[in-house]
Amino acid sequence: MQTESMMHLSTEGIEEQYRLSNWVQYITNFVGKGPDPFKPAEVVHSQPIGKGEFEGNLESGSLGSLQLSRLRVSPHRFRRSLNAPTSFAATPILLVVQLNGVTCLKSSGAKEYLEPGSAFIFDTRNTFEISNDEYSDQLVVAIPRNSLSVANGFFNTLGHKLCNDHGLTKLLYGMLSESIFNYDSLNLDSKISLGQSVLQLLPNILDQGAVEDIELLGTSADITTQAVKNYIEQHLDDPLLTIERIAEANNCSVRTIHRLFKHCEIGGVGHYIWDRRLRAAARKLIDPGFSHCSITDIAFSWGFSSSAHFSRCFKVSYGMTPRAYRNAELLMKCKNA
């Protein structure tokens, strides 16, 4: 019966000034599990947090195409970026499950804190930083991109936090924990089978919405919101403008678009789009340069596909029909003439 033992690596016994550099090699060679041509493009930096000696312990083993690792490490900061264009397929997807301690993930203006029992999955195409201000114990699964079946554009967003109260998520946590703790007693076929089970389970978790997009913070969120608004403004006259198209054009998920507009007074991104269309149509209705255009033509020119729908929406927002609004403005101009 074929089997392989868990690999154990530790900074114990290494001179203090070399511990971090060795730890970085452990992480890049085994935890990230990127293919060899991908590694020269990596730029990795790590530094301790606090005054104590740095300590790190790594256990790692394969589950078929997956690399499952357990990291027990003292307070430190780890940052990884790419210094050259890299094949899209070469960058792995990482799933991190927090067992003990608190870990902070930062990536391109995103920030998420992981407490024991929580997990996130993210794309290593982006520069990322992982830090822990206290002793941390976590599981990390490196997933080859082409082996994970998810919807196109799913990883356009910065990352996803798994909802730890979801039944399938609990099942996933149990499988990974049992795999790491009983690794040496499993034969090779069992390990491959467990890896395949994880790959079958993860898409179900992600497809069923048992995830939360990592929140955008501060200036980056403002910039992203403005970029989305700019795109909407440029395509208001397109009747085929959809939230899916907006998300794809801005390299994020539909869920992220909804989150960016969740505090919008008008009532969300859909209402925002119709409000902007109504405002544009109202300006056109009273513009002398468009006096020759019918109300239906104006409605259609701003993305409405039904004049009746346009009239209903207009009356709700302006308290009168488009025709009454146009006539009232014309009457006022005649009085002031």
C-alpha positions as CSV (number, residue, x, y, z in Angstrom):
1,M,0.0,0.0,0.0
2,Q,1.6,3.2,-1.2
3,T,1.9,6.1,1.2
4,E,4.0,9.2,1.9
5,S,4.7,10.9,5.2
6,M,4.0,14.5,6.1
7,M,6.9,16.8,5.6
8,H,8.0,18.7,8.8
9,L,10.1,21.9,8.6
10,S,11.0,24.2,11.5
11,T,13.2,27.2,12.2
12,E,14.2,25.6,15.5
13,G,17.9,25.2,15.7
14,I,18.6,27.7,13.0
15,E,20.6,30.8,13.9
16,E,18.2,33.7,14.5
17,Q,19.4,35.9,11.7
18,Y,18.7,33.2,9.2
19,R,15.3,32.1,10.5
20,L,13.1,34.4,8.4
21,S,15.0,33.8,5.2
22,N,14.6,30.0,5.7
23,W,10.9,30.5,6.5
24,V,10.4,32.4,3.3
25,Q,11.9,29.5,1.3
26,Y,9.6,27.1,3.1
27,I,6.6,29.1,2.2
28,T,7.5,29.8,-1.5
29,N,8.7,26.2,-2.1
30,F,5.9,24.3,-0.5
31,V,2.9,26.4,0.7
32,G,2.5,28.5,-2.5
33,K,3.2,25.5,-4.7
34,G,3.6,27.6,-7.8
35,P,5.3,25.9,-10.8
36,D,9.0,26.4,-11.2
37,P,8.8,28.9,-14.1
38,F,6.5,31.1,-11.9
39,K,9.0,31.4,-9.0
40,P,11.5,33.8,-10.5
41,A,8.8,36.4,-10.9
42,E,8.0,36.3,-7.1
43,V,9.2,39.1,-4.8
44,V,8.8,38.0,-1.2
45,H,9.4,40.0,1.9
46,S,9.0,38.9,5.5
47,Q,9.7,40.6,8.9
48,P,9.0,39.8,12.5
49,I,6.5,41.7,14.6
50,G,7.5,42.4,18.2
51,K,10.8,41.7,20.0
52,G,10.6,38.0,20.5
53,E,12.6,35.4,18.5
54,F,10.9,34.3,15.3
55,E,9.6,30.8,15.3
56,G,7.9,28.9,12.5
57,N,6.8,25.3,12.1
58,L,5.5,23.9,8.8
59,E,3.8,20.6,8.0
60,S,3.0,19.9,4.4
61,G,1.8,17.1,2.2
62,S,-0.1,16.6,-1.1
63,L,-3.7,15.6,-1.6
64,G,-3.5,14.7,-5.3
65,S,-3.1,18.0,-7.1
66,L,-3.6,20.1,-3.9
67,Q,-0.9,21.0,-1.4
68,L,-2.2,21.0,2.2
69,S,0.0,22.8,4.8
70,R,-0.3,23.7,8.4
71,L,1.6,26.8,9.6
72,R,2.3,27.5,13.2
73,V,4.2,30.8,13.4
74,S,5.1,33.6,15.8
75,P,4.0,37.2,15.0
76,H,5.3,38.3,11.6
77,R,4.4,39.9,8.3
78,F,4.7,38.2,4.9
79,R,4.3,40.0,1.6
80,R,4.3,38.6,-1.9
81,S,4.2,40.4,-5.3
82,L,5.2,39.7,-8.9
83,N,7.9,41.6,-10.6
84,A,7.1,40.4,-14.1
85,P,4.0,39.4,-16.2
86,T,3.2,35.8,-15.4
87,S,1.0,33.2,-17.1
88,F,-2.5,33.4,-15.8
89,A,-2.6,29.6,-15.3
90,A,0.7,29.6,-13.3
91,T,-0.7,31.5,-10.2
92,P,-2.4,29.2,-7.7
93,I,-5.5,29.9,-5.7
94,L,-5.0,29.8,-1.9
95,L,-7.5,28.8,0.7
96,V,-6.6,29.7,4.3
97,V,-8.4,28.3,7.3
98,Q,-7.6,29.9,10.7
99,L,-7.3,27.4,13.6
100,N,-5.9,29.7,16.3
101,G,-4.9,33.4,16.6
102,V,-5.9,36.2,14.3
103,T,-4.6,36.8,10.8
104,C,-5.0,39.9,8.7
105,L,-5.0,39.7,4.9
106,K,-4.4,42.9,2.8
107,S,-4.6,43.0,-1.0
108,S,-5.0,46.0,-3.3
109,G,-7.0,48.1,-0.9
110,A,-8.8,45.1,0.7
111,K,-8.5,44.0,4.2
112,E,-9.9,41.1,6.1
113,Y,-9.4,39.7,9.6
114,L,-9.6,35.9,10.2
115,E,-10.5,34.6,13.6
116,P,-10.4,30.9,14.6
117,G,-12.9,28.9,12.6
118,S,-13.0,31.3,9.6
119,A,-11.4,31.1,6.2
120,F,-10.8,33.0,3.0
121,I,-10.0,32.0,-0.6
122,F,-8.1,34.4,-2.8
123,D,-6.2,34.8,-6.1
124,T,-2.4,35.0,-5.9
125,R,-2.2,37.0,-9.1
126,N,-2.6,40.1,-6.8
127,T,0.0,41.4,-4.5
128,F,-0.9,40.3,-1.0
129,E,0.2,40.7,2.6
130,I,-0.5,38.3,5.5
131,S,0.3,39.4,9.0
132,N,-0.4,38.2,12.5
133,D,0.2,40.2,15.7
134,E,0.0,37.0,17.8
135,Y,0.9,33.4,17.5
136,S,-1.0,31.9,14.6
137,D,-2.0,28.4,13.6
138,Q,-3.6,27.9,10.2
139,L,-4.2,25.5,7.3
140,V,-3.3,26.6,3.8
141,V,-4.4,24.8,0.6
142,A,-2.7,25.6,-2.7
143,I,-5.1,24.9,-5.5
144,P,-4.0,24.8,-9.2
145,R,-6.1,27.3,-11.0
146,N,-7.2,25.0,-13.8
147,S,-8.4,22.3,-11.3
148,L,-11.0,24.6,-9.6
149,S,-14.3,24.8,-11.4
150,V,-15.9,28.2,-10.8
151,A,-17.8,30.7,-12.8
152,N,-15.8,33.0,-15.2
153,G,-14.9,36.2,-13.4
154,F,-15.3,34.8,-9.9
155,F,-11.8,35.7,-8.9
156,N,-12.0,39.2,-10.6
157,T,-12.8,40.3,-7.1
158,L,-10.1,40.6,-4.5
159,G,-11.1,37.6,-2.4
160,H,-13.9,35.7,-0.7
161,K,-14.5,34.9,2.9
162,L,-16.2,31.6,3.5
163,C,-19.3,31.7,5.8
164,N,-18.3,29.4,8.6
165,D,-21.9,28.6,9.7
166,H,-22.7,27.1,6.3
167,G,-23.1,23.3,6.4
168,L,-20.9,22.6,3.4
169,T,-18.2,24.9,4.8
170,K,-18.2,23.0,8.1
171,L,-17.8,19.8,6.1
172,L,-14.8,21.2,4.2
173,Y,-13.2,22.3,7.5
174,G,-13.6,18.8,8.9
175,M,-12.1,17.2,5.8
176,L,-9.0,19.4,5.8
177,S,-8.5,19.1,9.6
178,E,-8.8,15.3,9.5
179,S,-6.5,15.2,6.5
180,I,-3.7,17.1,8.2
181,F,-4.0,15.4,11.5
182,N,-4.2,11.8,10.1
183,Y,-2.0,12.3,7.0
184,D,0.6,9.7,7.8
185,S,-2.0,7.0,8.3
186,L,-3.7,7.6,4.9
187,N,-2.6,5.7,1.8
188,L,-1.8,7.5,-1.5
189,D,-5.2,6.6,-3.1
190,S,-7.0,8.0,0.0
191,K,-5.1,11.3,-0.2
192,I,-5.8,11.6,-3.9
193,S,-9.5,10.9,-3.3
194,L,-9.6,13.5,-0.5
195,G,-8.1,16.1,-2.8
196,Q,-10.7,15.3,-5.4
197,S,-13.5,15.6,-2.8
198,V,-12.2,19.0,-1.8
199,L,-12.2,20.1,-5.4
200,Q,-15.8,18.9,-5.8
201,L,-17.0,20.5,-2.6
202,L,-15.5,23.9,-3.0
203,P,-17.4,24.9,-6.2
204,N,-20.6,24.0,-4.4
205,I,-19.8,26.2,-1.5
206,L,-18.9,29.1,-3.8
207,D,-21.9,28.6,-6.1
208,Q,-24.3,28.5,-3.2
209,G,-23.2,31.9,-2.1
210,A,-21.6,30.7,1.2
211,V,-19.0,33.4,0.7
212,E,-18.6,37.1,1.4
213,D,-16.5,39.4,-0.8
214,I,-13.6,40.9,1.0
215,E,-14.6,44.5,1.8
216,L,-13.0,47.4,0.0
217,L,-11.7,50.0,2.3
218,G,-11.1,53.7,2.3
219,T,-9.8,55.5,-0.7
220,S,-9.7,52.3,-2.8
221,A,-13.4,51.8,-2.3
222,D,-14.1,55.4,-3.3
223,I,-12.0,55.1,-6.4
224,T,-13.7,51.8,-7.3
225,T,-17.2,53.3,-6.8
226,Q,-16.3,56.3,-8.9
227,A,-14.9,54.1,-11.6
228,V,-18.2,52.1,-11.6
229,K,-20.2,55.4,-11.7
230,N,-18.1,56.6,-14.6
231,Y,-18.8,53.4,-16.6
232,I,-22.5,53.6,-15.9
233,E,-22.6,57.3,-17.0
234,Q,-20.8,56.4,-20.3
235,H,-23.3,53.6,-21.0
236,L,-26.6,55.0,-19.7
237,D,-28.0,55.0,-23.3
238,D,-27.4,51.3,-23.7
239,P,-30.6,49.3,-23.0
240,L,-28.4,46.2,-22.5
241,L,-26.5,47.7,-19.6
242,T,-26.5,45.1,-16.8
243,I,-24.9,44.7,-13.4
244,E,-23.0,41.7,-14.8
245,R,-21.5,43.8,-17.6
246,I,-20.6,46.6,-15.1
247,A,-18.9,44.0,-12.9
248,E,-17.0,42.5,-15.8
249,A,-15.8,45.9,-17.1
250,N,-14.5,46.9,-13.6
251,N,-12.8,43.5,-12.9
252,C,-15.0,42.7,-9.8
253,S,-17.9,40.5,-8.9
254,V,-21.6,41.3,-9.1
255,R,-21.7,41.0,-5.3
256,T,-19.0,43.7,-5.0
257,I,-21.0,46.0,-7.2
258,H,-24.0,45.5,-5.0
259,R,-21.9,46.2,-1.9
260,L,-20.5,49.4,-3.2
261,F,-24.0,50.8,-3.7
262,K,-25.6,49.2,-0.6
263,H,-25.7,52.6,1.3
264,C,-26.9,54.5,-1.8
265,E,-30.0,56.6,-0.7
266,I,-31.8,55.8,-4.0
267,G,-31.8,52.1,-3.1
268,G,-29.0,50.2,-4.8
269,V,-27.2,50.0,-8.1
270,G,-30.3,49.2,-10.2
271,H,-32.2,52.2,-8.8
272,Y,-29.1,54.3,-9.3
273,I,-29.0,53.5,-13.0
274,W,-32.6,54.3,-13.5
275,D,-32.3,57.5,-11.5
276,R,-29.4,58.7,-13.7
277,R,-31.4,57.8,-16.9
278,L,-34.4,59.7,-15.6
279,R,-32.3,62.8,-14.8
280,A,-30.7,62.7,-18.3
281,A,-34.1,62.3,-20.0
282,A,-35.6,65.2,-17.9
283,R,-32.8,67.5,-19.1
284,K,-33.4,66.4,-22.7
285,L,-37.1,67.0,-22.4
286,I,-36.7,70.7,-21.7
287,D,-33.6,71.3,-23.9
288,P,-34.7,73.5,-26.8
289,G,-32.3,71.6,-29.0
290,F,-34.4,68.5,-28.6
291,S,-37.9,70.1,-28.9
292,H,-38.4,68.2,-32.1
293,C,-37.9,64.8,-30.4
294,S,-40.9,62.8,-29.2
295,I,-41.1,61.7,-25.6
296,T,-40.7,58.1,-26.8
297,D,-37.6,58.9,-28.8
298,I,-36.1,60.6,-25.7
299,A,-37.0,57.6,-23.5
300,F,-35.5,55.1,-25.9
301,S,-32.3,57.3,-26.3
302,W,-31.6,56.8,-22.6
303,G,-32.0,53.0,-22.3
304,F,-35.7,52.7,-21.7
305,S,-37.3,50.0,-23.9
306,S,-40.9,51.0,-23.1
307,S,-42.5,54.5,-23.2
308,A,-45.1,53.3,-20.7
309,H,-42.4,52.2,-18.3
310,F,-40.6,55.5,-18.7
311,S,-43.8,57.5,-18.0
312,R,-44.5,55.5,-14.8
313,C,-40.9,55.9,-13.5
314,F,-40.9,59.6,-14.4
315,K,-44.1,60.3,-12.6
316,V,-42.9,58.6,-9.5
317,S,-39.7,60.7,-9.4
318,Y,-41.1,64.0,-10.7
319,G,-44.7,64.0,-9.6
320,M,-46.0,64.4,-13.1
321,T,-45.9,62.8,-16.5
322,P,-43.1,63.6,-19.0
323,R,-45.5,65.5,-21.2
324,A,-46.8,67.6,-18.3
325,Y,-43.2,68.3,-17.2
326,R,-42.2,69.4,-20.7
327,N,-45.3,71.6,-21.1
328,A,-44.8,73.2,-17.7
329,E,-41.3,74.1,-18.6
330,L,-42.4,75.5,-21.9
331,L,-45.2,77.6,-20.3
332,M,-42.7,79.0,-17.8
333,K,-40.3,80.1,-20.5
334,C,-43.2,81.8,-22.4
335,K,-44.2,83.7,-19.2
336,N,-40.6,84.8,-18.7
337,A,-40.2,85.9,-22.3
